[in-house]
Amino acid sequence: MKAERTVPFLITERLEFSLLEPGDLAELEILLGDPEVMYAWEHGFTKAEVQDWLKENLRRYAADGYSYWAVRLKNDGSFVGVMGILKEQAAGEVCIGIGYILHRKYWRQGYAGEGAAALCQYAFRKMQLQTLTAQIRTNNFASQHVAEKLGLKVKSRFIKSYRSQEMPHFLYTIERDIWLQDAPDSLAVLLVTEAKKDFLQLLLLGDEDEKMLDKYLGRGELFALYKGGLKATVVVTREKKTVFEVKNLAVWPQEQRRGYGRFLVTEMCRLYSRWGTKMLVGTGDIPWTLHFYEACGFERSYIVKDFFTDNYPQPIFENGRQLKDMIYLERSLKTV
């Protein structure tokens, strides 16, 4: 089991994003050393150049809070490449845009589009950027297609100089308001570390009492699921060294029975299996809720008598039935 937890901050159907670390150097040397992968630079990087690239990336984390991030497959942790949000210049103008470098074996499988769509969600929803750009070489038709599919449009053409070479580029751009009006219908789960109460209206569907919510929201890890717009949230807390708990799962009523809740529960079990042995969830004695968690692999464990009547100032009702006892279910994370 890992001594420290590095929780991915962005998750898609097949990918997860995390900060690059010095320990990623060997994988980066393979990626950035491949001349075919690095065609936009027209040469593969030497080991010294890769070390400098990683140092600069870590410096950008400290200075800007973002840069290229490590992207891995969720199913086996394979290193797909790097994708991120970058502060760059285009014809003397400072721009913030998306960029990616992927291993050749992951080309033409939709990973670039899937990851780039998630980066747009991150840029516009978490970072609250008003404009997002992409700098793409004029002969890079594959990346142009990815940008255009996401709604970015060519704003200008400019020349980027690199190692005494002039490289023609297109500057693609999209405004936040335009993107939000027609956000791609691609799934992205964002880790929320600040302004958690911005999600209060949805969180209160999972726990009606704000004071009870306050007892765990600060120490818990909050994830928000977007598919176009916001669909669902989940809060997970650490209860013991190797025991975690789904404290709050909420899906907008109009979005229920579309698989969002089950996706989040499954993802949390997959994710926290790296550090824990058991996932708990407590819920009222409501048959369809209990069946939902049992369908997600949970088994009934124990009952806390009169939990809702003893801990909530007002009676809690669900589907016209007053909740009294808390039913705890658990799922082993050893086989996830």
TAGINOR-V848966 format. One record per residue. N is the residue number from 1. RES is the residue in one letter. OMEGA is omega in whole degrees, -180 to 180 (NA if undefined). NEAR is the number of other C-alpha atoms within 12 Angstrom. Layout:
# TAGINOR-V848966
n->N res->RES omega->OMEGA near->NEAR
n->N res->RES omega->OMEGA near->NEAR
This chain:
# TAGINOR-V848966
n->1 res->M omega->-178 near->13
n->2 res->K omega->180 near->13
n->3 res->A omega->-180 near->10
n->4 res->E omega->-180 near->10
n->5 res->R omega->172 near->19
n->6 res->T omega->-174 near->19
n->7 res->V omega->175 near->27
n->8 res->P omega->-176 near->35
n->9 res->F omega->180 near->32
n->10 res->L omega->-175 near->45
n->11 res->I omega->175 near->42
n->12 res->T omega->179 near->40
n->13 res->E omega->-174 near->31
n->14 res->R omega->-170 near->30
n->15 res->L omega->169 near->40
n->16 res->E omega->-176 near->41
n->17 res->F omega->175 near->42
n->18 res->S omega->180 near->32
n->19 res->L omega->170 near->30
n->20 res->L omega->-179 near->34
n->21 res->E omega->177 near->22
n->22 res->P omega->180 near->20
n->23 res->G omega->179 near->13
n->24 res->D omega->-173 near->27
n->25 res->L omega->-177 near->26
n->26 res->A omega->179 near->19
n->27 res->E omega->178 near->28
n->28 res->L omega->179 near->40
n->29 res->E omega->178 near->28
n->30 res->I omega->-178 near->26
n->31 res->L omega->-174 near->32
n->32 res->L omega->178 near->37
n->33 res->G omega->-178 near->30
n->34 res->D omega->-177 near->27
n->35 res->P omega->-180 near->20
n->36 res->E omega->175 near->21
n->37 res->V omega->-175 near->28
n->38 res->M omega->-178 near->26
n->39 res->Y omega->180 near->22
n->40 res->A omega->177 near->31
n->41 res->W omega->179 near->25
n->42 res->E omega->172 near->20
n->43 res->H omega->171 near->18
n->44 res->G omega->-178 near->22
n->45 res->F omega->171 near->26
n->46 res->T omega->179 near->19
n->47 res->K omega->178 near->20
n->48 res->A omega->179 near->17
n->49 res->E omega->177 near->18
n->50 res->V omega->178 near->26
n->51 res->Q omega->178 near->24
n->52 res->D omega->179 near->19
n->53 res->W omega->-180 near->25
n->54 res->L omega->178 near->32
n->55 res->K omega->179 near->22
n->56 res->E omega->179 near->22
n->57 res->N omega->178 near->32
n->58 res->L omega->176 near->25
n->59 res->R omega->179 near->18
n->60 res->R omega->175 near->23
n->61 res->Y omega->-177 near->23
n->62 res->A omega->-175 near->13
n->63 res->A omega->-173 near->13
n->64 res->D omega->-176 near->18
n->65 res->G omega->-179 near->20
n->66 res->Y omega->175 near->33
n->67 res->S omega->174 near->35
n->68 res->Y omega->176 near->36
n->69 res->W omega->176 near->39
n->70 res->A omega->178 near->42
n->71 res->V omega->-178 near->42
n->72 res->R omega->173 near->33
n->73 res->L omega->-180 near->26
n->74 res->K omega->-171 near->22
n->75 res->N omega->-179 near->18
n->76 res->D omega->177 near->15
n->77 res->G omega->-179 near->20
n->78 res->S omega->-179 near->21
n->79 res->F omega->-178 near->32
n->80 res->V omega->-178 near->36
n->81 res->G omega->179 near->40
n->82 res->V omega->176 near->41
n->83 res->M omega->-180 near->39
n->84 res->G omega->178 near->41
n->85 res->I omega->-167 near->40
n->86 res->L omega->171 near->31
n->87 res->K omega->-174 near->26
n->88 res->E omega->175 near->23
n->89 res->Q omega->175 near->20
n->90 res->A omega->-179 near->28
n->91 res->A omega->177 near->19
n->92 res->G omega->-179 near->11
n->93 res->E omega->178 near->13
n->94 res->V omega->-179 near->16
n->95 res->C omega->172 near->24
n->96 res->I omega->-174 near->34
n->97 res->G omega->-180 near->38
n->98 res->I omega->177 near->45
n->99 res->G omega->179 near->37
n->100 res->Y omega->176 near->38
n->101 res->I omega->-175 near->37
n->102 res->L omega->173 near->41
n->103 res->H omega->-178 near->32
n->104 res->R omega->-175 near->23
n->105 res->K omega->177 near->18
n->106 res->Y omega->176 near->26
n->107 res->W omega->174 near->20
n->108 res->R omega->176 near->16
n->109 res->Q omega->177 near->16
n->110 res->G omega->-178 near->24
n->111 res->Y omega->180 near->33
n->112 res->A omega->180 near->37
n->113 res->G omega->179 near->37
n->114 res->E omega->-180 near->36
n->115 res->G omega->-180 near->45
n->116 res->A omega->176 near->46
n->117 res->A omega->178 near->44
n->118 res->A omega->177 near->42
n->119 res->L omega->176 near->49
n->120 res->C omega->176 near->49
n->121 res->Q omega->-178 near->43
n->122 res->Y omega->-176 near->35
n->123 res->A omega->-174 near->33
n->124 res->F omega->-177 near->31
n->125 res->R omega->-179 near->31
n->126 res->K omega->-178 near->30
n->127 res->M omega->180 near->24
n->128 res->Q omega->176 near->17
n->129 res->L omega->178 near->25
n->130 res->Q omega->179 near->22
n->131 res->T omega->177 near->29
n->132 res->L omega->-177 near->44
n->133 res->T omega->171 near->42
n->134 res->A omega->178 near->43
n->135 res->Q omega->-172 near->42
n->136 res->I omega->178 near->39
n->137 res->R omega->-174 near->29
n->138 res->T omega->179 near->25
n->139 res->N omega->180 near->16
n->140 res->N omega->-173 near->19
n->141 res->F omega->-180 near->15
n->142 res->A omega->180 near->19
n->143 res->S omega->175 near->34
n->144 res->Q omega->179 near->29
n->145 res->H omega->178 near->24
n->146 res->V omega->-179 near->29
n->147 res->A omega->-177 near->37
n->148 res->E omega->177 near->25
n->149 res->K omega->178 near->25
n->150 res->L omega->178 near->37
n->151 res->G omega->178 near->30
n->152 res->L omega->-179 near->35
n->153 res->K omega->-179 near->27
n->154 res->V omega->177 near->24
n->155 res->K omega->-177 near->21
n->156 res->S omega->175 near->21
n->157 res->R omega->-178 near->21
n->158 res->F omega->-179 near->23
n->159 res->I omega->175 near->22
n->160 res->K omega->180 near->25
n->161 res->S omega->-179 near->18
n->162 res->Y omega->-180 near->13
n->163 res->R omega->177 near->10
n->164 res->S omega->177 near->10
n->165 res->Q omega->176 near->13
n->166 res->E omega->-175 near->16
n->167 res->M omega->179 near->24
n->168 res->P omega->180 near->23
n->169 res->H omega->166 near->28
n->170 res->F omega->171 near->30
n->171 res->L omega->176 near->36
n->172 res->Y omega->-180 near->36
n->173 res->T omega->173 near->32
n->174 res->I omega->179 near->34
n->175 res->E omega->-177 near->27
n->176 res->R omega->-177 near->26
n->177 res->D omega->180 near->17
n->178 res->I omega->-179 near->19
n->179 res->W omega->-178 near->29
n->180 res->L omega->180 near->27
n->181 res->Q omega->-176 near->15
n->182 res->D omega->-178 near->20
n->183 res->A omega->-180 near->29
n->184 res->P omega->-178 near->29
n->185 res->D omega->179 near->26
n->186 res->S omega->-174 near->31
n->187 res->L omega->174 near->37
n->188 res->A omega->176 near->44
n->189 res->V omega->-177 near->43
n->190 res->L omega->171 near->41
n->191 res->L omega->-178 near->35
n->192 res->V omega->-178 near->30
n->193 res->T omega->-180 near->24
n->194 res->E omega->176 near->18
n->195 res->A omega->-178 near->14
n->196 res->K omega->-179 near->28
n->197 res->K omega->173 near->19
n->198 res->D omega->-179 near->18
n->199 res->F omega->-172 near->31
n->200 res->L omega->-177 near->27
n->201 res->Q omega->179 near->21
n->202 res->L omega->-180 near->30
n->203 res->L omega->-179 near->33
n->204 res->L omega->172 near->28
n->205 res->L omega->179 near->25
n->206 res->G omega->178 near->33
n->207 res->D omega->-169 near->35
n->208 res->E omega->-175 near->27
n->209 res->D omega->-176 near->23
n->210 res->E omega->179 near->22
n->211 res->K omega->176 near->16
n->212 res->M omega->178 near->22
n->213 res->L omega->-178 near->31
n->214 res->D omega->-178 near->21
n->215 res->K omega->-178 near->17
n->216 res->Y omega->-175 near->26
n->217 res->L omega->-178 near->34
n->218 res->G omega->-178 near->22
n->219 res->R omega->-179 near->20
n->220 res->G omega->176 near->26
n->221 res->E omega->-175 near->33
n->222 res->L omega->176 near->41
n->223 res->F omega->179 near->43
n->224 res->A omega->-179 near->46
n->225 res->L omega->176 near->45
n->226 res->Y omega->167 near->38
n->227 res->K omega->-163 near->29
n->228 res->G omega->176 near->25
n->229 res->G omega->179 near->24
n->230 res->L omega->-178 near->30
n->231 res->K omega->-171 near->35
n->232 res->A omega->175 near->43
n->233 res->T omega->174 near->45
n->234 res->V omega->176 near->45
n->235 res->V omega->179 near->43
n->236 res->V omega->178 near->36
n->237 res->T omega->173 near->31
n->238 res->R omega->-177 near->27
n->239 res->E omega->173 near->20
n->240 res->K omega->-175 near->14
n->241 res->K omega->-177 near->19
n->242 res->T omega->-179 near->24
n->243 res->V omega->178 near->26
n->244 res->F omega->-178 near->35
n->245 res->E omega->169 near->39
n->246 res->V omega->-176 near->42
n->247 res->K omega->-174 near->38
n->248 res->N omega->175 near->42
n->249 res->L omega->-176 near->41
n->250 res->A omega->177 near->35
n->251 res->V omega->177 near->33
n->252 res->W omega->-177 near->27
n->253 res->P omega->-179 near->15
n->254 res->Q omega->-179 near->12
n->255 res->E omega->-178 near->21
n->256 res->Q omega->-179 near->18
n->257 res->R omega->175 near->17
n->258 res->R omega->174 near->16
n->259 res->G omega->-177 near->21
n->260 res->Y omega->179 near->31
n->261 res->G omega->180 near->36
n->262 res->R omega->178 near->29
n->263 res->F omega->-179 near->35
n->264 res->L omega->180 near->40
n->265 res->V omega->179 near->38
n->266 res->T omega->179 near->29
n->267 res->E omega->-179 near->36
n->268 res->M omega->178 near->43
n->269 res->C omega->177 near->36
n->270 res->R omega->-175 near->33
n->271 res->L omega->-174 near->35
n->272 res->Y omega->173 near->38
n->273 res->S omega->178 near->27
n->274 res->R omega->-174 near->28
n->275 res->W omega->-174 near->27
n->276 res->G omega->178 near->32
n->277 res->T omega->-175 near->27
n->278 res->K omega->172 near->35
n->279 res->M omega->178 near->44
n->280 res->L omega->168 near->39
n->281 res->V omega->178 near->42
n->282 res->G omega->-178 near->35
n->283 res->T omega->177 near->39
n->284 res->G omega->-177 near->33
n->285 res->D omega->180 near->30
n->286 res->I omega->-172 near->22
n->287 res->P omega->-175 near->16
n->288 res->W omega->176 near->15
n->289 res->T omega->178 near->26
n->290 res->L omega->179 near->25
n->291 res->H omega->179 near->19
n->292 res->F omega->-178 near->25
n->293 res->Y omega->176 near->34
n->294 res->E omega->176 near->24
n->295 res->A omega->177 near->20
n->296 res->C omega->176 near->29
n->297 res->G omega->180 near->26
n->298 res->F omega->175 near->30
n->299 res->E omega->-179 near->23
n->300 res->R omega->-174 near->24
n->301 res->S omega->-178 near->21
n->302 res->Y omega->-177 near->17
n->303 res->I omega->171 near->20
n->304 res->V omega->-176 near->21
n->305 res->K omega->173 near->18
n->306 res->D omega->-178 near->19
n->307 res->F omega->-175 near->24
n->308 res->F omega->179 near->29
n->309 res->T omega->-179 near->19
n->310 res->D omega->-171 near->16
n->311 res->N omega->-180 near->23
n->312 res->Y omega->-176 near->22
n->313 res->P omega->-180 near->14
n->314 res->Q omega->176 near->15
n->315 res->P omega->179 near->20
n->316 res->I omega->-180 near->28
n->317 res->F omega->173 near->19
n->318 res->E omega->-176 near->21
n->319 res->N omega->177 near->13
n->320 res->G omega->-177 near->9
n->321 res->R omega->180 near->14
n->322 res->Q omega->178 near->20
n->323 res->L omega->179 near->28
n->324 res->K omega->-177 near->25
n->325 res->D omega->173 near->25
n->326 res->M omega->177 near->27
n->327 res->I omega->178 near->29
n->328 res->Y omega->174 near->29
n->329 res->L omega->179 near->34
n->330 res->E omega->176 near->29
n->331 res->R omega->176 near->35
n->332 res->S omega->178 near->27
n->333 res->L omega->-176 near->27
n->334 res->K omega->-175 near->19
n->335 res->T omega->-179 near->14
n->336 res->V omega->NA near->23
